[in-house]
Amino acid sequence: MESPETVALDLKGLKCPLPVLKTRKRLATLSSGNLLSVETTDPLAGIDIPHFCREEGHELLENNRTESGHSFLIRKG
C-alpha cells in the first residue's frame, strides 16, 4: 500500500472565514486518504477547522497550538 501524500498549506495572516474556505478548496483537489497540513494564525481557526472536519467527514489527526496560532493535520475523508 502506498503512503498517503502530505500537502502543506500556509494560511498564516488570513482571518476568518478564509482559513476554512482555503482548507476546503485545497482538500477538494486531494484524493481520499491523503493528508493536508495546515498552519494558521487566526484564533478562530482552532474552532472552525475542527468543526469543518466533523461536518465534512474529514479526519482531524492533529490539532496543536503554536506560538503564532494553530497547526492541523487532516486526512481527507
PyMOL Python script that loads the backbone (N, CA, C, O; Angstrom):
from pymol import cmd

cmd.read_pdbstr("""\
ATOM      1  N   MET A   1       0.849  -1.187   0.000  1.00  0.00           N
ATOM      2  CA  MET A   1       0.000   0.000   0.000  1.00  0.00           C
ATOM      3  C   MET A   1       0.888   1.241   0.000  1.00  0.00           C
ATOM      4  O   MET A   1       1.877   1.299   0.731  1.00  0.00           O
ATOM      5  N   GLU A   2       0.540   2.222  -0.809  1.00  0.00           N
ATOM      6  CA  GLU A   2       1.306   3.456  -0.902  1.00  0.00           C
ATOM      7  C   GLU A   2       1.064   4.331   0.324  1.00  0.00           C
ATOM      8  O   GLU A   2      -0.014   4.313   0.917  1.00  0.00           O
ATOM      9  N   SER A   3       2.092   5.098   0.690  1.00  0.00           N
ATOM     10  CA  SER A   3       1.934   6.081   1.759  1.00  0.00           C
ATOM     11  C   SER A   3       1.083   7.228   1.237  1.00  0.00           C
ATOM     12  O   SER A   3       1.179   7.596   0.066  1.00  0.00           O
ATOM     13  N   PRO A   4       0.241   7.799   2.114  1.00  0.00           N
ATOM     14  CA  PRO A   4      -0.555   8.934   1.654  1.00  0.00           C
ATOM     15  C   PRO A   4       0.330  10.144   1.385  1.00  0.00           C
ATOM     16  O   PRO A   4       1.346  10.352   2.047  1.00  0.00           O
ATOM     17  N   GLU A   5      -0.074  10.927   0.410  1.00  0.00           N
ATOM     18  CA  GLU A   5       0.628  12.179   0.103  1.00  0.00           C
ATOM     19  C   GLU A   5       0.284  13.203   1.184  1.00  0.00           C
ATOM     20  O   GLU A   5      -0.864  13.282   1.622  1.00  0.00           O
ATOM     21  N   THR A   6       1.273  13.986   1.614  1.00  0.00           N
ATOM     22  CA  THR A   6       1.031  15.080   2.556  1.00  0.00           C
ATOM     23  C   THR A   6       1.316  16.399   1.849  1.00  0.00           C
ATOM     24  O   THR A   6       2.400  16.607   1.306  1.00  0.00           O
ATOM     25  N   VAL A   7       0.331  17.279   1.866  1.00  0.00           N
ATOM     26  CA  VAL A   7       0.434  18.591   1.232  1.00  0.00           C
ATOM     27  C   VAL A   7       0.393  19.647   2.335  1.00  0.00           C
ATOM     28  O   VAL A   7      -0.425  19.556   3.250  1.00  0.00           O
ATOM     29  N   ALA A   8       1.267  20.641   2.255  1.00  0.00           N
ATOM     30  CA  ALA A   8       1.306  21.722   3.241  1.00  0.00           C
ATOM     31  C   ALA A   8       0.539  22.935   2.725  1.00  0.00           C
ATOM     32  O   ALA A   8       0.598  23.272   1.542  1.00  0.00           O
ATOM     33  N   LEU A   9      -0.181  23.581   3.637  1.00  0.00           N
ATOM     34  CA  LEU A   9      -0.955  24.773   3.303  1.00  0.00           C
ATOM     35  C   LEU A   9      -0.681  25.838   4.368  1.00  0.00           C
ATOM     36  O   LEU A   9      -1.070  25.674   5.524  1.00  0.00           O
ATOM     37  N   ASP A  10      -0.019  26.917   3.983  1.00  0.00           N
ATOM     38  CA  ASP A  10       0.322  28.007   4.899  1.00  0.00           C
ATOM     39  C   ASP A  10      -0.751  29.085   4.800  1.00  0.00           C
ATOM     40  O   ASP A  10      -0.844  29.794   3.798  1.00  0.00           O
ATOM     41  N   LEU A  11      -1.557  29.199   5.850  1.00  0.00           N
ATOM     42  CA  LEU A  11      -2.640  30.179   5.868  1.00  0.00           C
ATOM     43  C   LEU A  11      -2.398  31.258   6.917  1.00  0.00           C
ATOM     44  O   LEU A  11      -3.340  31.909   7.370  1.00  0.00           O
ATOM     45  N   LYS A  12      -1.153  31.446   7.300  1.00  0.00           N
ATOM     46  CA  LYS A  12      -0.817  32.465   8.300  1.00  0.00           C
ATOM     47  C   LYS A  12      -1.170  33.844   7.761  1.00  0.00           C
ATOM     48  O   LYS A  12      -0.922  34.162   6.598  1.00  0.00           O
ATOM     49  N   GLY A  13      -1.754  34.653   8.637  1.00  0.00           N
ATOM     50  CA  GLY A  13      -2.122  36.018   8.272  1.00  0.00           C
ATOM     51  C   GLY A  13      -3.543  36.160   7.756  1.00  0.00           C
ATOM     52  O   GLY A  13      -4.044  37.279   7.643  1.00  0.00           O
ATOM     53  N   LEU A  14      -4.205  35.052   7.439  1.00  0.00           N
ATOM     54  CA  LEU A  14      -5.579  35.120   6.939  1.00  0.00           C
ATOM     55  C   LEU A  14      -6.566  35.080   8.102  1.00  0.00           C
ATOM     56  O   LEU A  14      -6.346  34.382   9.091  1.00  0.00           O
ATOM     57  N   LYS A  15      -7.644  35.827   7.976  1.00  0.00           N
ATOM     58  CA  LYS A  15      -8.669  35.900   9.014  1.00  0.00           C
ATOM     59  C   LYS A  15      -9.921  35.143   8.580  1.00  0.00           C
ATOM     60  O   LYS A  15     -10.163  34.929   7.392  1.00  0.00           O
ATOM     61  N   CYS A  16     -10.704  34.747   9.578  1.00  0.00           N
ATOM     62  CA  CYS A  16     -11.966  34.044   9.378  1.00  0.00           C
ATOM     63  C   CYS A  16     -12.808  34.816   8.357  1.00  0.00           C
ATOM     64  O   CYS A  16     -12.922  36.037   8.467  1.00  0.00           O
ATOM     65  N   PRO A  17     -13.386  34.155   7.390  1.00  0.00           N
ATOM     66  CA  PRO A  17     -13.528  32.711   7.182  1.00  0.00           C
ATOM     67  C   PRO A  17     -12.504  32.109   6.219  1.00  0.00           C
ATOM     68  O   PRO A  17     -12.633  30.946   5.838  1.00  0.00           O
ATOM     69  N   LEU A  18     -11.491  32.881   5.820  1.00  0.00           N
ATOM     70  CA  LEU A  18     -10.571  32.410   4.774  1.00  0.00           C
ATOM     71  C   LEU A  18      -9.835  31.108   5.105  1.00  0.00           C
ATOM     72  O   LEU A  18      -9.686  30.279   4.207  1.00  0.00           O
ATOM     73  N   PRO A  19      -9.364  30.876   6.342  1.00  0.00           N
ATOM     74  CA  PRO A  19      -8.672  29.600   6.583  1.00  0.00           C
ATOM     75  C   PRO A  19      -9.531  28.371   6.269  1.00  0.00           C
ATOM     76  O   PRO A  19      -9.045  27.412   5.668  1.00  0.00           O
ATOM     77  N   VAL A  20     -10.791  28.396   6.669  1.00  0.00           N
ATOM     78  CA  VAL A  20     -11.668  27.248   6.382  1.00  0.00           C
ATOM     79  C   VAL A  20     -11.966  27.162   4.887  1.00  0.00           C
ATOM     80  O   VAL A  20     -11.962  26.068   4.323  1.00  0.00           O
ATOM     81  N   LEU A  21     -12.222  28.279   4.248  1.00  0.00           N
ATOM     82  CA  LEU A  21     -12.539  28.255   2.817  1.00  0.00           C
ATOM     83  C   LEU A  21     -11.363  27.735   1.997  1.00  0.00           C
ATOM     84  O   LEU A  21     -11.551  26.941   1.075  1.00  0.00           O
ATOM     85  N   LYS A  22     -10.162  28.175   2.327  1.00  0.00           N
ATOM     86  CA  LYS A  22      -8.982  27.718   1.589  1.00  0.00           C
ATOM     87  C   LYS A  22      -8.643  26.263   1.918  1.00  0.00           C
ATOM     88  O   LYS A  22      -8.147  25.533   1.060  1.00  0.00           O
ATOM     89  N   THR A  23      -8.911  25.841   3.159  1.00  0.00           N
ATOM     90  CA  THR A  23      -8.722  24.434   3.526  1.00  0.00           C
ATOM     91  C   THR A  23      -9.677  23.558   2.719  1.00  0.00           C
ATOM     92  O   THR A  23      -9.269  22.534   2.171  1.00  0.00           O
ATOM     93  N   ARG A  24     -10.938  23.958   2.646  1.00  0.00           N
ATOM     94  CA  ARG A  24     -11.938  23.210   1.868  1.00  0.00           C
ATOM     95  C   ARG A  24     -11.520  23.115   0.398  1.00  0.00           C
ATOM     96  O   ARG A  24     -11.592  22.043  -0.203  1.00  0.00           O
ATOM     97  N   LYS A  25     -11.089  24.226  -0.169  1.00  0.00           N
ATOM     98  CA  LYS A  25     -10.703  24.257  -1.585  1.00  0.00           C
ATOM     99  C   LYS A  25      -9.511  23.343  -1.849  1.00  0.00           C
ATOM    100  O   LYS A  25      -9.485  22.631  -2.853  1.00  0.00           O
ATOM    101  N   ARG A  26      -8.522  23.359  -0.949  1.00  0.00           N
ATOM    102  CA  ARG A  26      -7.330  22.519  -1.154  1.00  0.00           C
ATOM    103  C   ARG A  26      -7.667  21.048  -0.974  1.00  0.00           C
ATOM    104  O   ARG A  26      -7.179  20.212  -1.735  1.00  0.00           O
ATOM    105  N   LEU A  27      -8.492  20.708   0.018  1.00  0.00           N
ATOM    106  CA  LEU A  27      -8.892  19.315   0.220  1.00  0.00           C
ATOM    107  C   LEU A  27      -9.636  18.773  -0.997  1.00  0.00           C
ATOM    108  O   LEU A  27      -9.530  17.587  -1.310  1.00  0.00           O
ATOM    109  N   ALA A  28     -10.380  19.625  -1.679  1.00  0.00           N
ATOM    110  CA  ALA A  28     -11.137  19.193  -2.859  1.00  0.00           C
ATOM    111  C   ALA A  28     -10.216  18.695  -3.965  1.00  0.00           C
ATOM    112  O   ALA A  28     -10.649  17.929  -4.826  1.00  0.00           O
ATOM    113  N   THR A  29      -8.955  19.117  -3.958  1.00  0.00           N
ATOM    114  CA  THR A  29      -8.015  18.704  -5.004  1.00  0.00           C
ATOM    115  C   THR A  29      -7.263  17.420  -4.651  1.00  0.00           C
ATOM    116  O   THR A  29      -6.557  16.860  -5.490  1.00  0.00           O
ATOM    117  N   LEU A  30      -7.417  16.952  -3.402  1.00  0.00           N
ATOM    118  CA  LEU A  30      -6.686  15.769  -2.945  1.00  0.00           C
ATOM    119  C   LEU A  30      -7.527  14.513  -3.096  1.00  0.00           C
ATOM    120  O   LEU A  30      -8.756  14.574  -3.101  1.00  0.00           O
ATOM    121  N   SER A  31      -6.862  13.383  -3.217  1.00  0.00           N
ATOM    122  CA  SER A  31      -7.538  12.091  -3.227  1.00  0.00           C
ATOM    123  C   SER A  31      -7.868  11.696  -1.796  1.00  0.00           C
ATOM    124  O   SER A  31      -7.180  12.097  -0.857  1.00  0.00           O
ATOM    125  N   SER A  32      -8.926  10.907  -1.636  1.00  0.00           N
ATOM    126  CA  SER A  32      -9.316  10.416  -0.322  1.00  0.00           C
ATOM    127  C   SER A  32      -8.150   9.690   0.338  1.00  0.00           C
ATOM    128  O   SER A  32      -7.465   8.890  -0.300  1.00  0.00           O
ATOM    129  N   GLY A  33      -7.928   9.974   1.620  1.00  0.00           N
ATOM    130  CA  GLY A  33      -6.846   9.344   2.366  1.00  0.00           C
ATOM    131  C   GLY A  33      -5.573  10.159   2.412  1.00  0.00           C
ATOM    132  O   GLY A  33      -4.722   9.924   3.270  1.00  0.00           O
ATOM    133  N   ASN A  34      -5.421  11.120   1.499  1.00  0.00           N
ATOM    134  CA  ASN A  34      -4.230  11.964   1.533  1.00  0.00           C
ATOM    135  C   ASN A  34      -4.331  12.967   2.674  1.00  0.00           C
ATOM    136  O   ASN A  34      -5.413  13.215   3.206  1.00  0.00           O
ATOM    137  N   LEU A  35      -3.193  13.538   3.042  1.00  0.00           N
ATOM    138  CA  LEU A  35      -3.102  14.395   4.221  1.00  0.00           C
ATOM    139  C   LEU A  35      -2.864  15.846   3.836  1.00  0.00           C
ATOM    140  O   LEU A  35      -2.175  16.146   2.861  1.00  0.00           O
ATOM    141  N   LEU A  36      -3.453  16.740   4.627  1.00  0.00           N
ATOM    142  CA  LEU A  36      -3.245  18.173   4.459  1.00  0.00           C
ATOM    143  C   LEU A  36      -2.750  18.733   5.786  1.00  0.00           C
ATOM    144  O   LEU A  36      -3.417  18.607   6.813  1.00  0.00           O
ATOM    145  N   SER A  37      -1.576  19.350   5.755  1.00  0.00           N
ATOM    146  CA  SER A  37      -1.005  20.016   6.920  1.00  0.00           C
ATOM    147  C   SER A  37      -1.290  21.504   6.782  1.00  0.00           C
ATOM    148  O   SER A  37      -0.907  22.126   5.792  1.00  0.00           O
ATOM    149  N   VAL A  38      -1.969  22.078   7.784  1.00  0.00           N
ATOM    150  CA  VAL A  38      -2.412  23.471   7.713  1.00  0.00           C
ATOM    151  C   VAL A  38      -1.805  24.259   8.873  1.00  0.00           C
ATOM    152  O   VAL A  38      -1.823  23.809  10.019  1.00  0.00           O
ATOM    153  N   GLU A  39      -1.268  25.440   8.561  1.00  0.00           N
ATOM    154  CA  GLU A  39      -0.742  26.373   9.571  1.00  0.00           C
ATOM    155  C   GLU A  39      -1.574  27.649   9.510  1.00  0.00           C
ATOM    156  O   GLU A  39      -1.773  28.214   8.434  1.00  0.00           O
ATOM    157  N   THR A  40      -2.065  28.108  10.680  1.00  0.00           N
ATOM    158  CA  THR A  40      -2.882  29.322  10.726  1.00  0.00           C
ATOM    159  C   THR A  40      -2.442  30.229  11.874  1.00  0.00           C
ATOM    160  O   THR A  40      -1.802  29.781  12.826  1.00  0.00           O
ATOM    161  N   THR A  41      -2.792  31.502  11.770  1.00  0.00           N
ATOM    162  CA  THR A  41      -2.600  32.445  12.871  1.00  0.00           C
ATOM    163  C   THR A  41      -3.940  32.973  13.381  1.00  0.00           C
ATOM    164  O   THR A  41      -3.978  33.653  14.406  1.00  0.00           O
ATOM    165  N   ASP A  42      -5.022  32.679  12.698  1.00  0.00           N
ATOM    166  CA  ASP A  42      -6.352  33.144  13.094  1.00  0.00           C
ATOM    167  C   ASP A  42      -6.814  32.375  14.331  1.00  0.00           C
ATOM    168  O   ASP A  42      -6.909  31.149  14.280  1.00  0.00           O
ATOM    169  N   PRO A  43      -7.106  33.066  15.454  1.00  0.00           N
ATOM    170  CA  PRO A  43      -7.535  32.361  16.664  1.00  0.00           C
ATOM    171  C   PRO A  43      -8.804  31.529  16.466  1.00  0.00           C
ATOM    172  O   PRO A  43      -8.963  30.488  17.104  1.00  0.00           O
ATOM    173  N   LEU A  44      -9.697  31.968  15.601  1.00  0.00           N
ATOM    174  CA  LEU A  44     -10.945  31.233  15.380  1.00  0.00           C
ATOM    175  C   LEU A  44     -10.741  29.931  14.615  1.00  0.00           C
ATOM    176  O   LEU A  44     -11.614  29.064  14.636  1.00  0.00           O
ATOM    177  N   ALA A  45      -9.614  29.780  13.948  1.00  0.00           N
ATOM    178  CA  ALA A  45      -9.351  28.537  13.211  1.00  0.00           C
ATOM    179  C   ALA A  45      -9.319  27.338  14.147  1.00  0.00           C
ATOM    180  O   ALA A  45      -9.634  26.223  13.731  1.00  0.00           O
ATOM    181  N   GLY A  46      -8.942  27.549  15.412  1.00  0.00           N
ATOM    182  CA  GLY A  46      -8.923  26.465  16.387  1.00  0.00           C
ATOM    183  C   GLY A  46     -10.297  25.880  16.646  1.00  0.00           C
ATOM    184  O   GLY A  46     -10.412  24.744  17.105  1.00  0.00           O
ATOM    185  N   ILE A  47     -11.329  26.637  16.360  1.00  0.00           N
ATOM    186  CA  ILE A  47     -12.713  26.174  16.478  1.00  0.00           C
ATOM    187  C   ILE A  47     -13.254  25.783  15.106  1.00  0.00           C
ATOM    188  O   ILE A  47     -13.869  24.729  14.945  1.00  0.00           O
ATOM    189  N   ASP A  48     -13.017  26.642  14.130  1.00  0.00           N
ATOM    190  CA  ASP A  48     -13.625  26.484  12.805  1.00  0.00           C
ATOM    191  C   ASP A  48     -13.131  25.260  12.041  1.00  0.00           C
ATOM    192  O   ASP A  48     -13.938  24.547  11.445  1.00  0.00           O
ATOM    193  N   ILE A  49     -11.841  25.004  12.045  1.00  0.00           N
ATOM    194  CA  ILE A  49     -11.320  23.890  11.246  1.00  0.00           C
ATOM    195  C   ILE A  49     -11.737  22.535  11.822  1.00  0.00           C
ATOM    196  O   ILE A  49     -12.137  21.664  11.050  1.00  0.00           O
ATOM    197  N   PRO A  50     -11.663  22.308  13.152  1.00  0.00           N
ATOM    198  CA  PRO A  50     -12.188  21.038  13.670  1.00  0.00           C
ATOM    199  C   PRO A  50     -13.679  20.841  13.354  1.00  0.00           C
ATOM    200  O   PRO A  50     -14.106  19.739  13.012  1.00  0.00           O
ATOM    201  N   HIS A  51     -14.461  21.918  13.473  1.00  0.00           N
ATOM    202  CA  HIS A  51     -15.889  21.830  13.148  1.00  0.00           C
ATOM    203  C   HIS A  51     -16.089  21.482  11.670  1.00  0.00           C
ATOM    204  O   HIS A  51     -16.902  20.621  11.333  1.00  0.00           O
ATOM    205  N   PHE A  52     -15.350  22.147  10.806  1.00  0.00           N
ATOM    206  CA  PHE A  52     -15.414  21.860   9.372  1.00  0.00           C
ATOM    207  C   PHE A  52     -15.104  20.385   9.103  1.00  0.00           C
ATOM    208  O   PHE A  52     -15.814  19.734   8.336  1.00  0.00           O
ATOM    209  N   CYS A  53     -14.056  19.860   9.725  1.00  0.00           N
ATOM    210  CA  CYS A  53     -13.675  18.455   9.504  1.00  0.00           C
ATOM    211  C   CYS A  53     -14.796  17.509   9.922  1.00  0.00           C
ATOM    212  O   CYS A  53     -15.113  16.564   9.199  1.00  0.00           O
ATOM    213  N   ARG A  54     -15.400  17.760  11.090  1.00  0.00           N
ATOM    214  CA  ARG A  54     -16.516  16.915  11.553  1.00  0.00           C
ATOM    215  C   ARG A  54     -17.682  16.966  10.572  1.00  0.00           C
ATOM    216  O   ARG A  54     -18.254  15.934  10.221  1.00  0.00           O
ATOM    217  N   GLU A  55     -18.026  18.162  10.139  1.00  0.00           N
ATOM    218  CA  GLU A  55     -19.179  18.344   9.252  1.00  0.00           C
ATOM    219  C   GLU A  55     -18.964  17.729   7.867  1.00  0.00           C
ATOM    220  O   GLU A  55     -19.908  17.227   7.257  1.00  0.00           O
ATOM    221  N   GLU A  56     -17.737  17.767   7.376  1.00  0.00           N
ATOM    222  CA  GLU A  56     -17.445  17.324   6.010  1.00  0.00           C
ATOM    223  C   GLU A  56     -16.907  15.896   5.927  1.00  0.00           C
ATOM    224  O   GLU A  56     -16.672  15.390   4.829  1.00  0.00           O
ATOM    225  N   GLY A  57     -16.708  15.233   7.084  1.00  0.00           N
ATOM    226  CA  GLY A  57     -16.270  13.841   7.072  1.00  0.00           C
ATOM    227  C   GLY A  57     -14.772  13.633   6.906  1.00  0.00           C
ATOM    228  O   GLY A  57     -14.336  12.562   6.482  1.00  0.00           O
ATOM    229  N   HIS A  58     -13.978  14.654   7.240  1.00  0.00           N
ATOM    230  CA  HIS A  58     -12.523  14.521   7.199  1.00  0.00           C
ATOM    231  C   HIS A  58     -12.030  14.188   8.603  1.00  0.00           C
ATOM    232  O   HIS A  58     -12.665  14.555   9.591  1.00  0.00           O
ATOM    233  N   GLU A  59     -10.897  13.494   8.690  1.00  0.00           N
ATOM    234  CA  GLU A  59     -10.357  13.090   9.982  1.00  0.00           C
ATOM    235  C   GLU A  59      -9.289  14.088  10.430  1.00  0.00           C
ATOM    236  O   GLU A  59      -8.283  14.280   9.748  1.00  0.00           O
ATOM    237  N   LEU A  60      -9.517  14.717  11.575  1.00  0.00           N
ATOM    238  CA  LEU A  60      -8.549  15.647  12.147  1.00  0.00           C
ATOM    239  C   LEU A  60      -7.569  14.833  12.985  1.00  0.00           C
ATOM    240  O   LEU A  60      -7.898  14.397  14.088  1.00  0.00           O
ATOM    241  N   LEU A  61      -6.365  14.631  12.456  1.00  0.00           N
ATOM    242  CA  LEU A  61      -5.362  13.797  13.114  1.00  0.00           C
ATOM    243  C   LEU A  61      -4.584  14.565  14.172  1.00  0.00           C
ATOM    244  O   LEU A  61      -4.207  14.001  15.200  1.00  0.00           O
ATOM    245  N   GLU A  62      -4.343  15.844  13.927  1.00  0.00           N
ATOM    246  CA  GLU A  62      -3.607  16.686  14.880  1.00  0.00           C
ATOM    247  C   GLU A  62      -4.238  18.069  14.917  1.00  0.00           C
ATOM    248  O   GLU A  62      -4.668  18.607  13.897  1.00  0.00           O
ATOM    249  N   ASN A  63      -4.280  18.630  16.126  1.00  0.00           N
ATOM    250  CA  ASN A  63      -4.770  19.989  16.350  1.00  0.00           C
ATOM    251  C   ASN A  63      -3.886  20.571  17.440  1.00  0.00           C
ATOM    252  O   ASN A  63      -4.116  20.320  18.623  1.00  0.00           O
ATOM    253  N   ASN A  64      -2.879  21.346  17.057  1.00  0.00           N
ATOM    254  CA  ASN A  64      -1.889  21.850  18.002  1.00  0.00           C
ATOM    255  C   ASN A  64      -1.866  23.366  18.041  1.00  0.00           C
ATOM    256  O   ASN A  64      -1.955  24.032  17.009  1.00  0.00           O
ATOM    257  N   ARG A  65      -1.744  23.909  19.268  1.00  0.00           N
ATOM    258  CA  ARG A  65      -1.492  25.342  19.411  1.00  0.00           C
ATOM    259  C   ARG A  65      -0.016  25.573  19.153  1.00  0.00           C
ATOM    260  O   ARG A  65       0.829  24.791  19.589  1.00  0.00           O
ATOM    261  N   THR A  66       0.289  26.641  18.448  1.00  0.00           N
ATOM    262  CA  THR A  66       1.672  27.027  18.186  1.00  0.00           C
ATOM    263  C   THR A  66       1.892  28.421  18.763  1.00  0.00           C
ATOM    264  O   THR A  66       0.953  29.050  19.253  1.00  0.00           O
ATOM    265  N   GLU A  67       3.118  28.899  18.705  1.00  0.00           N
ATOM    266  CA  GLU A  67       3.395  30.253  19.203  1.00  0.00           C
ATOM    267  C   GLU A  67       2.570  31.301  18.474  1.00  0.00           C
ATOM    268  O   GLU A  67       2.153  32.298  19.063  1.00  0.00           O
ATOM    269  N   SER A  68       2.338  31.067  17.191  1.00  0.00           N
ATOM    270  CA  SER A  68       1.633  32.071  16.387  1.00  0.00           C
ATOM    271  C   SER A  68       0.178  31.719  16.080  1.00  0.00           C
ATOM    272  O   SER A  68      -0.528  32.536  15.489  1.00  0.00           O
ATOM    273  N   GLY A  69      -0.287  30.542  16.459  1.00  0.00           N
ATOM    274  CA  GLY A  69      -1.668  30.165  16.148  1.00  0.00           C
ATOM    275  C   GLY A  69      -1.932  28.690  16.323  1.00  0.00           C
ATOM    276  O   GLY A  69      -1.848  28.165  17.434  1.00  0.00           O
ATOM    277  N   HIS A  70      -2.252  28.010  15.223  1.00  0.00           N
ATOM    278  CA  HIS A  70      -2.586  26.586  15.251  1.00  0.00           C
ATOM    279  C   HIS A  70      -1.943  25.863  14.073  1.00  0.00           C
ATOM    280  O   HIS A  70      -1.649  26.453  13.034  1.00  0.00           O
ATOM    281  N   SER A  71      -1.737  24.567  14.274  1.00  0.00           N
ATOM    282  CA  SER A  71      -1.368  23.683  13.163  1.00  0.00           C
ATOM    283  C   SER A  71      -2.306  22.490  13.206  1.00  0.00           C
ATOM    284  O   SER A  71      -2.678  22.012  14.278  1.00  0.00           O
ATOM    285  N   PHE A  72      -2.678  22.021  12.039  1.00  0.00           N
ATOM    286  CA  PHE A  72      -3.620  20.916  11.905  1.00  0.00           C
ATOM    287  C   PHE A  72      -3.073  19.909  10.907  1.00  0.00           C
ATOM    288  O   PHE A  72      -2.379  20.267   9.956  1.00  0.00           O
ATOM    289  N   LEU A  73      -3.397  18.647  11.138  1.00  0.00           N
ATOM    290  CA  LEU A  73      -3.133  17.610  10.153  1.00  0.00           C
ATOM    291  C   LEU A  73      -4.462  16.926   9.890  1.00  0.00           C
ATOM    292  O   LEU A  73      -5.082  16.375  10.800  1.00  0.00           O
ATOM    293  N   ILE A  74      -4.893  16.968   8.635  1.00  0.00           N
ATOM    294  CA  ILE A  74      -6.220  16.491   8.243  1.00  0.00           C
ATOM    295  C   ILE A  74      -6.069  15.386   7.213  1.00  0.00           C
ATOM    296  O   ILE A  74      -5.314  15.522   6.250  1.00  0.00           O
ATOM    297  N   ARG A  75      -6.800  14.274   7.422  1.00  0.00           N
ATOM    298  CA  ARG A  75      -6.878  13.218   6.411  1.00  0.00           C
ATOM    299  C   ARG A  75      -8.188  13.403   5.662  1.00  0.00           C
ATOM    300  O   ARG A  75      -9.261  13.444   6.264  1.00  0.00           O
ATOM    301  N   LYS A  76      -8.090  13.512   4.350  1.00  0.00           N
ATOM    302  CA  LYS A  76      -9.297  13.697   3.547  1.00  0.00           C
ATOM    303  C   LYS A  76     -10.172  12.460   3.632  1.00  0.00           C
ATOM    304  O   LYS A  76      -9.704  11.334   3.465  1.00  0.00           O
ATOM    305  N   GLY A  77     -11.459  12.690   3.894  1.00  0.00           N
ATOM    306  CA  GLY A  77     -12.429  11.611   4.004  1.00  0.00           C
ATOM    307  C   GLY A  77     -12.961  11.186   2.662  1.00  0.00           C
ATOM    308  O   GLY A  77     -13.792  10.282   2.585  1.00  0.00           O
TER     309      GLY A  77
END
""", "prot")
cmd.dss("prot")
cmd.show_as("cartoon", "prot")
cmd.util.cbc("prot")
cmd.orient("prot")
